[in-house]
């Protein structure tokens, strides 16, 4: 049986800011007083990115306007975000975890999955190992993490969200009935606001209610996302910890939207621009991608991602876009989207030989024109690259981008 850890930094932005301040001689630990990481101190514009436990007691929520937070707590301390600092702390954390095993999948700046299976023999139990890792992070770096333990990723993620901070929790399939099913359905991973509202209309209030439903009924109301939620409620998750070597991380691009995307069409317009950017960079470096992933960050800063292996390596804008849209449709829970990203990996050179798939063999025997179509797409992409290089990035756009911006 696999054993997977989900490691999540407690209130990362605030914790990392506090750790850095204390290291530089600060007298007050902002984790112990009402404090937030947010927008501009003078104008009080922006939103709450992270909050301390004392701030939470005032009803302050991540994602709400900073001005609202100050109405709730006039004496609130606020620090501006420092993404360079967060990047440094994140890299140090991952480097530390790599001392245990390279089998790590980082899914955001402050969380990752660790496949414990290969190193289990070095410890008396997974729980003992998790406590060792958690306590060493606190001792070495000055902040705390939660670690969830299970045999599948989604349950490890759910476990790490149990009581915080500085805790280790298990959630194996046999523990779901007691530990997870009584929870409100809104606590389920990937159950966004709009999905929860629909589930309540179906008289589904707890994760256990959802687990006992007919998945076909859920698909009728929530499409493929309904089945995905049903699978998660039943602890079904076949995805492995997606480890990659640093040199294979690939080429990607992401964008934070000036206003949240609330419809699929708005998101598609953004994905097309990202696909064109990633495709152009791949072609410029003479590479093709064998794996594509899409990242979504919601209005409440919850982040998720999904990846898919391509039938054969590609650098076509259309293939990247079509794959990204399909991944987005599988991932999106209906909530407003603040950030979208596309990343390519498992890169190969354009001149490297490819292993033929059964589909390529059919084309070679005259039953289709897949490779000819790929060549036509490649010619079109390179023609667009040449126009943009000569006249600027905005010189030519595809119809779907124009439609999305109207």
C-alpha positions as CSV (number, residue, x, y, z in Angstrom):
1,X,0.0,0.0,0.0
2,X,1.2,3.5,-0.9
3,X,1.7,6.0,1.9
4,X,1.4,9.7,0.9
5,X,2.0,12.8,3.0
6,X,0.4,16.2,2.2
7,X,2.5,18.9,3.8
8,X,0.9,22.4,4.2
9,X,2.5,25.5,5.7
10,X,0.2,27.0,8.3
11,X,-0.9,30.5,7.1
12,X,2.2,30.5,4.9
13,X,2.5,34.2,4.0
14,X,2.0,35.4,7.6
15,X,4.2,32.6,9.1
16,X,7.1,33.3,6.7
17,X,6.8,37.0,7.3
18,X,6.8,36.5,11.1
19,X,9.8,34.1,10.9
20,X,11.8,36.6,8.9
21,X,10.9,39.5,11.2
22,X,11.9,37.6,14.3
23,X,15.1,36.6,12.7
24,X,15.8,40.3,12.1
25,X,15.1,41.3,15.7
26,X,11.4,42.0,15.8
27,X,9.9,42.1,19.3
28,X,6.3,41.1,18.3
29,X,5.5,37.8,16.7
30,X,2.6,38.8,14.4
31,X,1.2,35.3,14.6
32,X,0.3,35.9,18.3
33,X,-1.7,39.1,17.7
34,X,-4.5,40.1,15.3
35,X,-2.6,40.5,12.0
36,X,-2.9,40.0,8.3
37,X,-0.9,40.0,5.1
38,X,-2.7,42.3,2.7
39,X,-2.6,45.3,0.5
40,X,-1.3,48.9,1.0
41,X,-0.8,50.0,4.6
42,X,-1.7,53.7,3.8
43,X,-4.7,53.3,1.5
44,X,-5.9,49.9,3.0
45,X,-6.7,48.7,-0.5
46,X,-6.4,45.1,-1.5
47,X,-7.6,41.8,0.0
48,X,-6.5,39.6,2.9
49,X,-4.0,37.1,1.7
50,X,-3.3,35.5,5.1
51,X,-4.5,36.0,8.7
52,X,-3.3,35.1,12.2
53,X,-5.4,32.9,14.5
54,X,-6.2,35.9,16.8
55,X,-7.4,37.7,13.6
56,X,-9.6,34.8,12.7
57,X,-11.5,35.2,16.1
58,X,-12.7,38.6,14.8
59,X,-14.3,36.9,11.8
60,X,-11.6,38.1,9.4
61,X,-11.6,35.8,6.3
62,X,-8.9,35.2,3.6
63,X,-10.0,36.9,0.4
64,X,-12.1,39.6,1.9
65,X,-11.3,43.4,1.3
66,X,-8.7,44.8,3.7
67,X,-11.0,47.7,4.6
68,X,-13.6,45.2,5.9
69,X,-11.0,43.5,8.1
70,X,-10.1,46.8,9.7
71,X,-13.8,47.5,10.4
72,X,-13.9,44.2,12.3
73,X,-10.6,44.9,14.1
74,X,-9.4,48.5,14.1
75,X,-6.2,47.6,15.9
76,X,-5.3,45.0,13.3
77,X,-1.6,44.8,12.2
78,X,-1.0,44.6,8.5
79,X,2.1,43.7,6.5
80,X,2.4,44.0,2.7
81,X,3.0,40.8,0.7
82,X,6.6,39.9,-0.2
83,X,6.6,37.3,-2.9
84,X,10.3,37.2,-3.2
85,X,10.5,36.2,0.5
86,X,7.8,33.6,0.0
87,X,9.8,32.1,-2.9
88,X,13.0,31.8,-0.8
89,X,11.2,30.2,2.1
90,X,9.4,27.8,-0.3
91,X,12.6,26.7,-2.0
92,X,14.3,26.1,1.4
93,X,11.4,23.9,2.5
94,X,11.5,21.8,-0.7
95,X,15.3,21.5,-0.4
96,X,14.8,20.2,3.2
97,X,12.2,17.7,2.2
98,X,14.4,16.4,-0.6
99,X,16.8,15.3,2.1
100,X,14.2,12.7,2.9
101,X,13.2,11.7,-0.6
102,X,13.1,13.1,-4.1
103,X,9.5,11.8,-4.6
104,X,7.9,15.2,-4.0
105,X,5.2,16.9,-6.0
106,X,5.0,20.6,-5.2
107,X,1.5,21.9,-5.9
108,X,1.8,25.5,-4.7
109,X,4.3,27.7,-3.0
110,X,3.3,26.4,0.4
111,X,2.2,22.8,-0.1
112,X,3.4,19.6,-1.5
113,X,2.8,15.8,-1.6
114,X,5.6,13.5,-0.5
115,X,5.5,9.8,-1.4
116,X,6.6,8.1,1.8
117,X,6.4,4.6,0.5
118,X,10.0,4.3,-0.7
119,X,11.5,5.4,2.7
120,X,9.0,3.7,5.0
121,X,11.6,1.1,6.1
122,X,13.7,3.9,7.7
123,X,11.0,4.7,10.3
124,X,8.9,2.8,12.9
125,X,5.7,4.3,11.4
126,X,4.5,7.0,9.0
127,X,3.2,9.0,12.0
128,X,6.6,9.0,13.7
129,X,8.2,10.2,10.4
130,X,5.6,13.0,10.0
131,X,6.2,14.2,13.5
132,X,10.0,14.2,12.9
133,X,9.6,16.2,9.7
134,X,7.1,18.7,11.3
135,X,9.2,19.3,14.4
136,X,12.4,19.7,12.4
137,X,10.7,22.3,10.1
138,X,9.6,24.3,13.2
139,X,13.1,24.0,14.8
140,X,15.1,24.8,11.7
141,X,12.9,27.4,10.0
142,X,10.8,28.9,12.7
143,X,7.3,28.2,11.4
144,X,4.8,25.3,11.5
145,X,3.2,22.9,9.1
146,X,0.3,20.4,9.1
147,X,0.9,17.0,7.7
148,X,-1.9,14.7,6.4
149,X,-1.2,11.0,5.9
150,X,-3.2,8.6,3.8
151,X,-2.8,6.0,1.0
152,X,-4.3,8.4,-1.6
153,X,-3.6,12.1,-2.4
154,X,-7.1,13.5,-1.8
155,X,-7.4,12.0,1.6
156,X,-3.9,13.2,2.6
157,X,-5.0,16.6,1.5
158,X,-8.2,16.4,3.5
159,X,-6.3,15.2,6.6
160,X,-3.8,18.1,6.5
161,X,-6.8,20.5,6.7
162,X,-8.1,19.0,10.0
163,X,-7.3,20.9,13.2
164,X,-4.5,23.4,12.9
165,X,-1.7,24.5,13.5
166,X,1.3,22.3,13.9
167,X,-0.6,18.9,13.7
168,X,-0.3,15.5,12.1
169,X,-3.5,13.7,11.1
170,X,-4.2,10.4,9.4
171,X,-7.2,9.7,7.1
172,X,-7.0,6.2,5.6
173,X,-10.0,4.8,3.7
174,X,-11.1,2.9,6.8
175,X,-11.2,6.2,8.8
176,X,-13.4,8.1,6.4
177,X,-16.7,7.1,8.0
178,X,-15.7,8.6,11.3
179,X,-13.3,11.4,10.4
180,X,-14.6,12.8,7.1
181,X,-18.2,11.8,6.3
182,X,-19.7,13.8,9.2
183,X,-18.1,17.0,7.9
184,X,-20.1,19.7,5.9
185,X,-19.9,19.0,2.2
186,X,-18.2,22.5,1.9
187,X,-15.2,21.0,3.6
188,X,-14.6,18.5,0.7
189,X,-11.6,19.3,-1.4
190,X,-12.7,20.9,-4.7
191,X,-16.2,21.6,-3.5
192,X,-16.6,25.2,-4.4
193,X,-19.3,27.7,-3.5
194,X,-21.5,27.1,-6.5
195,X,-21.1,23.3,-6.3
196,X,-22.1,23.4,-2.6
197,X,-25.2,25.4,-3.4
198,X,-26.3,22.9,-6.0
199,X,-25.6,20.0,-3.6
200,X,-27.7,21.6,-1.0
201,X,-30.6,21.8,-3.5
202,X,-30.2,18.0,-3.8
203,X,-30.4,17.8,0.0
204,X,-26.7,16.9,0.3
205,X,-25.3,18.5,3.4
206,X,-22.4,16.3,4.6
207,X,-19.6,14.5,2.8
208,X,-21.2,11.3,3.8
209,X,-24.5,12.3,2.1
210,X,-22.5,13.0,-1.1
211,X,-20.6,9.6,-0.8
212,X,-23.9,7.8,-0.7
213,X,-25.4,9.5,-3.8
214,X,-25.8,8.0,-7.2
215,X,-22.9,9.5,-9.2
216,X,-25.1,9.6,-12.4
217,X,-27.5,12.0,-10.6
218,X,-24.5,14.2,-9.7
219,X,-23.3,14.2,-13.2
220,X,-26.7,15.3,-14.4
221,X,-26.5,18.4,-12.3
222,X,-22.7,19.1,-12.1
223,X,-21.4,17.3,-15.2
224,X,-18.0,15.6,-14.8
225,X,-17.2,17.7,-11.7
226,X,-20.1,15.9,-9.9
227,X,-18.5,12.5,-10.4
228,X,-15.2,13.9,-9.3
229,X,-16.7,15.2,-6.1
230,X,-18.4,11.8,-5.5
231,X,-15.1,10.0,-6.0
232,X,-13.3,12.3,-3.6
233,X,-16.1,11.8,-1.0
234,X,-15.5,8.1,-1.3
235,X,-11.7,8.4,-1.1
236,X,-11.2,7.5,-4.8
237,X,-8.1,9.1,-6.3
238,X,-5.9,7.2,-8.7
239,X,-3.4,10.0,-9.2
240,X,0.2,9.3,-8.2
241,X,2.7,11.8,-6.6
242,X,4.0,13.4,-9.8
243,X,7.6,13.8,-9.2
244,X,9.9,15.5,-11.8
245,X,13.6,16.1,-12.0
246,X,14.5,19.8,-11.9
247,X,15.9,19.8,-15.4
248,X,12.6,18.5,-16.8
249,X,10.4,21.2,-15.3
250,X,9.8,22.7,-18.7
251,X,8.2,25.9,-19.9
252,X,5.1,27.6,-18.6
253,X,3.2,30.8,-18.1
254,X,0.6,32.1,-15.7
255,X,-1.4,35.3,-15.3
256,X,-3.3,36.9,-12.4
257,X,-6.5,38.3,-13.8
258,X,-7.4,42.0,-13.4
259,X,-10.9,40.8,-12.6
260,X,-12.0,37.3,-11.7
261,X,-13.1,35.1,-14.6
262,X,-16.6,33.9,-13.8
263,X,-17.5,32.1,-17.0
264,X,-15.9,29.3,-19.0
265,X,-15.7,31.6,-22.1
266,X,-13.7,34.2,-20.1
267,X,-11.3,31.5,-18.9
268,X,-10.9,30.1,-22.4
269,X,-9.8,33.5,-23.7
270,X,-7.1,33.6,-21.1
271,X,-6.0,30.0,-21.7
272,X,-5.7,30.8,-25.5
273,X,-3.3,33.6,-24.8
274,X,-1.3,31.4,-22.4
275,X,-1.2,28.5,-24.9
276,X,0.1,30.9,-27.6
277,X,2.8,32.1,-25.2
278,X,3.9,28.6,-24.1
279,X,3.8,27.3,-27.7
280,X,5.9,30.2,-29.0
281,X,8.5,29.7,-26.3
282,X,8.7,25.9,-27.0
283,X,9.2,26.6,-30.7
284,X,11.7,29.3,-30.1
285,X,13.8,26.8,-28.1
286,X,13.3,23.9,-30.5
287,X,11.4,21.7,-28.1
288,X,8.1,19.8,-27.8
289,X,6.2,19.0,-24.6
290,X,5.1,15.5,-23.7
291,X,3.1,16.6,-20.6
292,X,0.8,19.6,-20.0
293,X,-0.6,20.9,-16.7
294,X,-3.2,23.6,-15.9
295,X,-3.3,25.5,-12.6
296,X,-6.3,27.4,-11.2
297,X,-6.2,29.8,-8.3
298,X,-9.7,30.8,-7.1
299,X,-10.9,34.1,-5.7
300,X,-10.3,32.7,-2.2
301,X,-6.7,31.7,-3.1
302,X,-7.4,28.0,-3.1
303,X,-5.2,26.4,-5.7
304,X,-5.5,23.2,-7.7
305,X,-3.8,21.7,-10.8
306,X,-4.2,18.8,-13.2
307,X,-1.9,17.3,-15.8
308,X,-2.2,15.1,-18.8
309,X,0.3,13.2,-21.0
310,X,0.0,14.0,-24.8
311,X,-0.4,11.2,-27.3
312,X,2.9,12.5,-28.8
313,X,5.1,15.5,-28.0
314,X,3.8,18.8,-29.4
315,X,4.4,22.5,-29.5
316,X,1.3,23.5,-31.4
317,X,-0.7,26.3,-30.0
318,X,-4.0,24.5,-30.9
319,X,-2.9,21.2,-29.2
320,X,-1.8,23.1,-26.1
321,X,-5.0,25.1,-26.0
322,X,-7.3,22.2,-26.6
323,X,-5.6,20.2,-23.9
324,X,-5.6,23.1,-21.5
325,X,-9.4,23.7,-22.0
326,X,-10.1,20.0,-21.4
327,X,-8.0,20.0,-18.2
328,X,-9.7,23.3,-17.1
329,X,-13.2,21.7,-17.6
330,X,-12.2,18.7,-15.5
331,X,-10.8,21.0,-12.7
332,X,-13.1,24.0,-12.5
333,X,-15.6,23.9,-9.7
334,X,-17.6,26.9,-10.9
335,X,-16.1,29.5,-8.5
336,X,-14.6,32.8,-9.7
337,X,-11.0,32.3,-11.0
338,X,-8.2,34.8,-10.1
339,X,-5.2,33.1,-11.7
340,X,-4.7,30.6,-14.6
341,X,-1.5,28.9,-15.7
342,X,-0.3,26.4,-18.3
343,X,3.0,24.5,-17.8
344,X,4.7,22.1,-20.3
345,X,7.2,19.5,-19.2
346,X,8.8,16.2,-20.3
347,X,10.4,18.2,-23.1
348,X,12.2,16.7,-26.1
349,X,14.0,18.3,-29.0
350,X,12.1,18.8,-32.3
351,X,14.6,16.6,-34.1
352,X,14.5,13.7,-31.7
353,X,12.8,10.5,-32.9
354,X,9.3,9.8,-31.7
355,X,7.7,6.4,-30.7
356,X,4.7,5.8,-33.0
357,X,1.3,5.4,-31.3
358,X,-1.4,3.1,-32.7
359,X,-3.0,6.3,-34.1
360,X,0.2,7.2,-36.0
361,X,0.3,3.8,-37.5
362,X,-3.2,4.2,-38.8
363,X,-2.3,7.5,-40.3
364,X,0.8,5.9,-41.9
365,X,-1.4,3.3,-43.5
366,X,-3.6,5.9,-45.1
367,X,-6.6,5.9,-42.7
368,X,-6.1,9.5,-41.5
369,X,-4.2,12.8,-41.8
370,X,-3.0,13.4,-38.3
371,X,0.6,14.1,-39.0
372,X,-0.2,16.2,-42.1
373,X,-2.6,18.2,-39.9
374,X,0.1,18.7,-37.3
375,X,2.5,20.0,-40.0
376,X,-0.1,22.5,-41.2
377,X,-0.6,23.7,-37.6
378,X,3.1,24.0,-37.2
379,X,3.4,26.1,-40.4
380,X,0.6,28.4,-39.2
381,X,2.2,28.8,-35.7
382,X,5.6,29.6,-37.2
383,X,4.0,32.1,-39.6
384,X,2.3,33.9,-36.6
385,X,5.6,33.8,-34.7
386,X,7.3,35.6,-37.6
387,X,4.6,38.3,-37.8
388,X,4.8,38.9,-34.0
389,X,8.5,39.0,-34.0
390,X,8.5,41.6,-36.7
391,X,5.6,43.7,-35.8
392,X,5.1,43.0,-32.0
393,X,3.0,40.6,-29.9
394,X,-0.3,42.4,-30.6
395,X,0.1,42.4,-34.3
396,X,-2.0,39.3,-34.9
397,X,-4.6,37.6,-32.6
398,X,-6.8,34.6,-33.1
399,X,-10.5,35.0,-33.4
400,X,-11.2,33.3,-30.0
401,X,-9.1,35.8,-28.2
402,X,-10.9,38.7,-29.9
403,X,-14.3,37.1,-29.0
404,X,-13.3,36.6,-25.4
405,X,-12.2,40.3,-25.0
406,X,-15.5,41.8,-26.4
